[in-house]
Amino acid sequence: MELLDSLMYTAMQRLILLHYQKVLYVDLTEDFYSVLKVSDTEWNMKVGGTESLKISEWFKFFAESALCYDADRETFRMFSNIDNLREMFRKNGEKPVRCSYKRKNKPDDSEFHQCVMELFPYTDKNGHLIVFLFVREATERNDYIPQSSVEQLDEKKQLIERRSNGGKRKILIIEDNPISRNILVNFLKEDYDIVEAENGLVGLDVLFYNYRDISAVILDLYMPVIDGFEFLQKIQSNPILAAIPVLVATSASEGDDEERCLELGVSDFVTKPYNVAVVKMRLGKIIKMREDAAHFFISEYDSLSGLYTKDAFCHHIDMTINGNPGKSFDLVVSNIDNLHSIEQFHGREAGRKVVVQMAESIKNCEISALFYGRIRDDMFAGFGFHTKGFSDSYFSGQASRMAESSPIANLQVKFGVYRNVDKNAPASVLLSRAVSAMETISRQYGVSVAYYDEKVVEKQERDDAIESAFESAIEKEDFEVWYQPKYSAKTKKIIGAEALIRWRGKDGKLIPPGEFIPLFEKDGLIPVLDEYVFKKVCCYQKKRQSDGDEIIPISVNLSRASMFRKDFVKNYIGIAGRVGIEPSVVPIEITESMAVKSISVKTFAEALIREGFSLHMDDFGSGYSSLASLQILRFDVIKLDKSLIDFIGTPGGESLIRHTVAFAKESGMSVVAEGVETEQQLKFLQSIGCDSIQGFYFSPPVSQGEFEQLLKKC
């Protein structure tokens, strides 16, 4: 049969552009192929007949031959199973597949050559699944063969230098009309290197693999296969591709489309028929603006570590998976524990040195990654081929080596590993899974690694269920405020309380706070819960006031996220005012770590104090302690953390607590000891002048009804 299908025209265009050494016409329905490119000058434009062979046998022969690189044999064995190929294209929605591999030209050659094989599927009019298979050696610079981050960064610098020295920029022209396309090529070719694409689908493919070199795109809107609007939507979903400026070509009658294009990130417009001077001026303008801003280059690499940014890292994951069908991959993330605290206590420069050293350690930790990224201030990631060499002891050793090479003592490093990743999931999802695994050990001392497995999946499902139920639980008031009394150390009477949140599930049982508080802190729901508790406590205090009961201060906890919420001070003052209580009867507790981490927190806290709130420092001694931190904000009360109280009975611990209490009282602050559980602890705290006691020695947190009964007894 004659190859008259329009896709053949597409294939020939790509062939002329990219110089493939071999081209096959493959019928996956009938399992045969024909060689279309016989030599550089000879083409076979018929398929079927004596020229045809079984494609399954061709793949199988290559997989077992001396020509094939050992690591690639499994890929071609998979290709030899036609059912596998059909299923792969079915799952991909008949999207093109790109595969890199190594081969010898002759069996007795000593060297393997890197090659690229691209498969472009479509269903013909007879319902047959047809694939055009293109093969070439990967000698071009735009072939995707992962380099080290340093090599890639050097390459970028060279590219910038070349451009600043007047080198030609490369322009991608996507236009289905060959006459219009030729007009653009003819008057731009002296100033630019030109790459052509006859529709949006081909343009996407070219841009995906050549984004580093392309300075701008000239795009026609109305084309077959994928039009200009769909092209724009697809590149906008990819931060790396979205950084490349697009000049849209429109006719005078298409003026209504400009607003839609601007929403899709278009840089500028030119009208048809083309005015040469206008096209050159606007093209030069959008390229200059882009290069002046340098977003394209900066957005791909982290300036401090030299690794990929998160967006670029995700982009290269997608490229690697797409270009290596049949291969399996692993994703590893690692985290610097308490980077913000390191910067607070050792200085910002020390924090920068830790990041730089960590990046070097990650690249040298032998996880066989193809490339690396800095995906958060304190988090790094590596992506590479699947290996069976990972183990708990392996990562424990890596964490120890990273700690030893760190400029800061006692650096804690955690790893999250996603083995044999789901190649159908987006890169962002793969990252979140590895991070989810790591977060399961974030508070476990001495544990270095966690793996994404069924337990993590179950936790994610449980977390999703908790998040989904949040709004309904707020509306139905399934969240209950419980109270833990604070007792006078001298009189042993209740002189205050701390409000604590509890969640009663549908089965009537309480959901432990440890299951939902960290989750709500992570996903941004915690400010809503903070405000819910504050309102409940204000209303409870108003009720006691109306009933003529004694009003004792009941403190509420405030998260860091709540403090950074817009107008939160004004909002809290408004709530107290509307309920009709004084702010002083609802003290605000913030943790010591929050107080010392940010100048902004200090500003917000001082605003609360000016409005009449009492400020308590919670968890003093839980890991960040410094007596100097007590001078950062004007606290009325400090609460000694249970971790300090547990040292009572040891000479060093008692001396530390004694001096802390003395310092606080000399500074005009009251002292609450929380987590008190024994008679010995109580007597010691009484002897050093501690003001009040909170802990299971007197009472655990109790419901509102039980709390009122305790108040009556006092």
N, C-alpha and C positions, 0 to 999 in steps of 0.2 A: 504494500500500500504506500501511496505517496504521503510524505510528511508535509501536509499543507496547513496543519493546525497553527493558529496564531502563536502558540507557545514555542513553536519551532523558531519563529522570528525572534522571540525573546531570548531563546537559547543561543541563537547565532550572535545576537548583539552582545551577550555576556561573553561569548567566546572570543569575539573580536577584541573586546575590552581587556580580558584577563589572560588570554593566551594559554588555554588549556592544552595539555599534551594528549589527552585521551577523552573521547566523548562517546558514551553509549546510550542507545535507546533501549529501555528495559520495560517489558510488559510483565508486571508482577501477577497479573491474573493468569496468564498462560505460562509463566516461568520461562521466558526466553529473552535474549538480548541480541542486538546487532551493533557492530562497531560503526559509528557514523564518521568519525574522523580517522581516516586511513593514514594520512600523512599531513604535513603542513600545507600541501597544495591539493590533496585529493580527498574528496568527500563521497561517502555512500549515502545517497538520499532516499534509499529504499530500505524497508525493514521486512523481516520475514524471509522465507525461502532458505537457500543453502547457507546464507551468511549468518543465520541465527543459531545460538547455542543456549543452553540452560544457564541462567544467571546464578542459580543456587550452586551449580557445579563450578562455575567460575570463582565464586567467593570461597568455596570449600578448597579448591585447588590452591588458591593464593594463601589461605590460612595455613596450609600444611607444607607450603614450599619454603625453600631456603631464602626466598626473596623477602619474606615477611619478618618483621621485627617481633621478637618473642612476646613482648608486652602487648602487641596488637593482635595476636592470633585469636584471642577470645572474641574480639569485636567482629572479625570476619567470619568466625564460626557462627556467631549469632546471625550475621547477615545471610549465611548460607541456608538458614531456615526461613523460607519465604513467608511462612505464617508470622514469624517474628517481625519481618519487615512490614507486612501489611498492617499488623497490629500497631506498630510504632507510628506509621503514618495516620492510622485511624485516630489514635490518641492525640496526635499533634494537629488534627484537623487539616491534614494534607499540607502542612507547612514545610518549607525547605529544611533540610538537615545538613549540617556541615561537620565533617569529621577530619581530624588531623591524625596522621600515622606516619610510620617510617618504613621504607622499603629499599632493597637493593635493585639496581638496574639489571645486574646479571648475578647468577648464583655464586660465582667466584669473586665478586667484588668484596673489598674489605670494608667499605663504608656504606652506611645507611643514609638515605636522603629523606629529609622531612617533606611530606606530601600533604596536599589538601584534596579531599574528595567532597563534592557537593551534590546532593540529590534533590531534584526539583520534581515533586509529584503533581499529577493532575488526573482527573477521570475523563476519558475520551467519550465520544458520542455513543460508543458501543458499551459503555459501562466498565471498560477495562481500566485498572489502575496502572497508569503509565508513569515512568520515572526517567527523566534525563539525568544521566550521571556524568559529571565533569571531574577530571583528575588533572592536577598539575603539581609541580614541585613548589614548595613553600619558600620561594626565593624573594618574594616581594616583601617590602617592609610592613605592609598593612596586614600580612597574614598573622593570625592570632596565635602566637607561640609565647606563653608567659615568660616574662623576664623578671629579674630581681627588681625590687622597688627602687634601688639606687640607680640601676641601669635605666629604668623607665624615667626617673626624674632627670637624669643626665640627658636623655633623649629629648625630653620636654624643653630643657634649657637650651639645647642646641637648636631646636625648632624655633624657639622664641628669638634666639640670636639671628638665625637665618632670615626670619621674617623682618626683624628690625633692620637688617642690612639690605632690604629691598628684594628679597627672594620672592618668587611667584607664589601666590596663594592658590589653593585648589578649590574649585567651585563645582558643586553638584547641581546639574540642571535636570529637573524632572518634568518632562513635557512629552505628551503622547503624539503630538503632531510633528512629524519629522521636519517639515518645512520651517515651522516656528523654532524648533530646536536648533536646526542648522543656522538660522539667522542669528540666534544668540551665540552659538559657538563661534561663528565667523567674526563677529565684532568684539568678542571677549578673549579670544585665544592668544592674542598678543600680550595681554596683561595677566592672564590667569591660566593655570592648568585646568582643563575641563574634564569632568567625569559626567557621562550621560546615563539617564535612566528613562525608559519609555512609559513607565507607570509608577504609582505610589508603592506597589509591592517591591518592585526591583529597587526603587529608591531607598526604601527602608533597609533592605538587605545590604546595599552598598554603604549606607550611612552607619549601620550597626557595626560593620567590621572596619570601616575606614574613618571613623569619627575623629581620630587624632589629627588627620591631615586636612580635613575639609573645613574651610574657613567660613563658608556660607552656602546656603541652598537657594536656588531660584525654582519656584514651585508653581506649576499650573494647577488650577483648582479642579477642573472637570476632565477626568481621565477614566479609562476602564480599569478593572480589577480592584484597585484601591484609589479613590479620588483624593484630592488635596486635603479635604477636611479630615478624613480618616487618618491620613498620613500625619497631620498636625496633632490629632488626638493621641496617636500612638507615641510620638516622640515626646509629648508633654508628660506622659506617664513615666518617662525615664529622665531623671535629672541631668545625666551626662549629655544625652542627645538634645534635651531641651535648651542646653546652653548655646547651641549653634544657631546663629541668626538665620532667619528665613525671609526672603523677599518674594512676595506673592505676585504673580502675573495675572491681571484681570482685564476683561474688556469693559468698555464704558457701561454696558448694560448690566454688569455684575456688581454695581455699587452697593447693593444691599448686603453683599457678602462680607464687606469690610469689617463691620462690627463683630460678626461671628469669628472672623479670622483674628482680630485683635484679642478676643477672649481666649483664643487658642495659642497666643504667644507670638504672633507674627510681628516681625520687626518693622517692615515697610511694604509699600506696594509700588508696582509699575503697571502701566496700562498698555494694552495692545491696540493698534500696531506700535511696535517699540520705537521709542526715541533713544538713539544710541547714547547721547550725552546724558540723558536723565538716568538710564539704566546704570551706566558707569558711575555716575555721581552717587546714586543711592546705594549701590553695591559697595562702593568704597567707604561710604559713611557708616553703614552698619558693621562692616568688618573693623573699621578703625575704632568705633565705639566699643566693640567687643574686646578688641585687643588692648585698648586703653584700660578697660575695667579688669582685664585679665581673669575674668571669672572662669573661662573654660579651662585654663591651666591650673588655677588655684583650686577650683572645685574638685579636681581629680586627686590632688595630693595634699596631705596634711602638712602644713608648713613646718611644724615642729619635729615630727617623727620621720617625715619623708615617706610614710606609708600612704596607701590609698585612703581617701575619705570613705565614710559609710556608703554614700551614694555610688561612688566609683567601685568600691569593693563589691557591692551587690550587682552592679552592671557586669563586672568581670566574672562573677559566679555564673550569671546567666549565659554569658558568652562561652565560658568553658564547658558548661553542661551541654549547651546546644552544639558545640563543636566536637564533642567526644561521646557520641552515642555508644552504648555498650560498656562504658567505663563507670566505675563506682567512685564516690567521693566522700571525704570526711570534712567536717567543719569544726574547728576548735576556737573557742573564745577564752580570753584570760582577763583578769581584773586586778587592778591595784587597789587593795583595801584602804579606805580612808585617805584618798589623795587630797581631798579638801582639808583634812586635818593636818596633813603633812605640810601643805602650803601655809596653813595658819600658824603653825608652831615653828617651822623651819624656814619659812620665807618662800615667796613665789618662785624664785630662781632655783631653790632646792627642788621644788615640785617639777619644774621644767627638766631638771637633770634626771629626775626619777623617770619621767616619761621617755626621754631620749634613751636612757639606759635600758628601760623596759623594751622599747622598740628593737634595739639591737639584740637583746636577749631572746626576744620572740623569734627573730629571723635566724638565730643560731641554735634554736632548741631542738633541731632535728625532728620536726614533726612532718617533714616531707611536703610542706606546703608549696603550691605553685606561686602564690602571692599572698600579701598580708594587708591588713587595713587597721586604721585606728577608728573604731566605730563609735567611740564616746570619749570624753576627756580621760577617763580612767580605764578604758576597755579596748582590747586589741583582738584581732581575729586572723586566722589563717585558713586557707582553703586548698585542698590537695587531693590526690588520688587516695582511694581507700587503702588502709594498711591494717594489718593484724598485730602491729607492734605496740599498741597502746595498752597500758595497764595502770593500776593505782600507783604502784611503786615507780613506774616511769615518770608520771606527772609529779609525784612527790619529790623525786630527784630534781626535776626541772624547776619546781618551785623553790627548792633549797638553793640551787645554783643562781637563780635570779635574785634571791634575797642576799646571797653572798656578794654579788656584783653590784648591788644597789648602793648609791651614795648615802642612803639613809638606813640606819640600823632597824632590824626587826620588821622588814617589809613583808607583808602577807600577800600572797598571790593565790588566786583560785582559778580553776579551769572548768569549762563546760564543754563537753564533747558530743557532737551529733555524728554518729558513725553511719556510713552508707545512707546518705541523705536521700530524701524523696525528691527525685529529679523533676517531678511534675509540679512541685510547689515553688512559688516565687522565692527569690533569694532573701527577701525581707522576712518571710516566714521561717526559712531555714535558720536565719540568725536568731530570731526570737525563740526558737526551740532550743538552740544551744545555750542561749542566755537563761532560759527558764530552768534548764538543768543546773547551771551554775548557781542560780539563786537558791536552790534547795539546800546548799551548803554554806550560804553566805554568813551564817552565824555559828557555824560549827568549827571550833578551834582545832587545828591539827589535821583537818580533812582538806585535801588539795584538789580533788576532781570529782565531778559527777557527770553521768551520762544520760543523754536523752533516751528514755526507755518507757516501758509501760507504766511504771510508777509516776514518772513525770507527766505522761499523757493523762493518767487518772487525776493527778493534781490539777492539771490545766482544765480538765473537764469540770472538776469540782470548783475551781476558781471562776470558770465561766458561769456556772450555775449560781454562785454567790453574787457575782456582778449583776447577773440578769434579775436576781430577786431584790436588789438593793432598793430600787425606786418604790416597788410595792411595799417593802418592809417599812420604809419611811412613811408612806401614806397610811398604812394600817397600824403604825406605831408598835411594830414588832420589836423595835429596839427599846430596851428598858434601861433607865438610869439607876444604877446601884450606888451605894454610898459606903465608903470605908471611913469609919470615925477616926478622928485625931484626938488623943487624950492628953490632958495636962500631965506632965511628968511629976508634978508635985501633988496635985489633988486627985489624980486619976479620974477626972470627970471629962466628959466630951466637950471640947472647946472648938471643934471644927470638923470638916470632913472633906474627902476628895470624891468627886463624881466620876464614876467609871461606867463605860457602856457595856451592855450585855445584849445578845440577840437571841430571841426565842424563836426556834424554828417551827415549821408547820406541825411537827410531831410533839411539840410542847417542850422539847429539850433545849437547853442552852447551847449555842454554838460558841466554842472557845474564842475569845478575842484574838488569839494568836493566828487564827485561821482567816480572819477578815480584816483586821486592822492593817497589817503589812500590805495586803492586796489593795485596799482602798488608798493607802499612801502612795502606792505605785501607779495606780490608774487615775488618780486625781479626784476620787470621790470623797476623800477624807474631809475637805472643807465643809461639805454638805453635812457630814456626820458631826463635825465639831459644832456647827451652828445649831443643829438639832439638840445636842446635849446642852448647849448654852441656854437655849430657849426653855428647855424643860427645867433646868435648875432655876432660872429666873422665875418661872411660873410657880415652882415649888416654894421658893423663898417668899413670893408674894402671898401665897396661900397661908404660910405660917404667920406672916405679918398680919393678914386679915383675921386669922383665928386668934390673934393675941398671943401666939407662942414666941418664945425667945428666938431671936435670929442669930445664928452662928454662921461664920463664913464657910461656904462650900465652894471649893476651888474646882475649876475645870481645866482640862488640858487643851493646849492650842498647838496645832501642828505648824510646821514651817510653811506648808502649802497655804494654810489659812491666812498666815501673816502677809503673804504675797498676793492675796486676792484683792482685786480693786476695791477700794473704799471699805475694807474690812473693819477698821476702827470706827468709822462713821456708822457702819451697819450694826456693830455690837452695841454702841452707845444708843442707837435708835431702838434696838430690841429692849434694852434695860429701861429706857424711858417709856416706851409704850406699855410695858408690863407694869411699871410703876415702882421700881426698886432702885436703890442706890448701887452703883457699880462696885462699891467697896465690899458688898456682901457676896460677890461672886469673883474671888481672886482668880487671876490667870496664871497657870503653870506653863513655863517653857523649859525645855531641857537645856542643860549646860552647853552641850555640843551645838545647839541652835544659837545660843547666845554669843558664842565666840566665833562662829563661822562667818558672819556677815554683818557689815556695817548697816545694811538695810534693815535687818532685824532689830538692831539697836534703835534705829529711827522709829520704827513702828512701836516698839516696846515703850519708848519714851512718850509717844503719843497716847498710849493706853494709860500711863501713869498720870499724865496731865489731865485726863478725863476722869480720874478718880479711882481707877482700878488698882488693886494691890497686885504686885508682881512677885511670883515665887519661882525660884530656880529649882527645877526638878532634877533628880538623878545625879546630884553632885557626888563625884567620886566614881562614876561608872566607866571611866576610861579616858576622859579628856581633862581631868581635874588640874586646875592651877589656881592657887589662891588669888593670883592676879586677875583671873576671870571674874571674881566677885566685884571688881571695880569697874567692869565694862558697863554694867547696867545698875540702876538703883533698885536692887532687890529688897523687898521687905522681909522675905523669908527664904532660907535655903533648906532643901530637903536632902539629908544625907542618904545616899543610895544604899540598898541592902548589901551590895558588894563591900562597902566600907564597914557596915555593922557586923558583918561576918568575921571581921578581923578582931573583934573584941575577945579578949582572952590571950592575945599575943602582945608582947611588950611594944613592938614596933607599931602594930596596928592601933593600939590604945593611945600611944603617944601622938600619932597622926590625927586621930579623931579629936583628942583633947585640944591640940593646937588649932585645928580647924574651927571648933566650936568657940574657942577663946577669940580667935581673929574675927569671926562673924559677929559675935556679941559686941566686941570693941568697935565694929563698924556700924553698929546700930541695927543689926538684923536678928530676927528670931530664928531658931533652929528646930527643924522637925526631923526626927529619925524614923525612916520607913523600913519596913521589913524586920521589925523587932519581934523575936519569937521566944526568947527565953528570959527567965528571971535574972540570970547573970547579966545579960545585955541591958535590961531595964535598970538594974542597980548601978551599973557603971555610968550609963547616960544620965541618971539622976545626980550622980556624984560630981559630974563635970558641968552641970548647969544646963543640960539640954532642955528646951522649953516644952516640946510636945512629942508624943509617941504615936506612930501609926504602924500597925502590923498585926499578925495573927495572935500575938500574945494577948491582945485585948479583943480584937474582932477582925474577921475577914470582911471583904466587901459583902454587903447585904442589900436586900431589896428595900424599897422605900418604906413598906409597912414594918419590916423588921427594924429598920433604922429608927423609926418613930418610937417603937417599943424600947429601944436602947436609950433614947433621949429621956423617956419618962422615968426609967430606972435611975437616971443620974439626977 
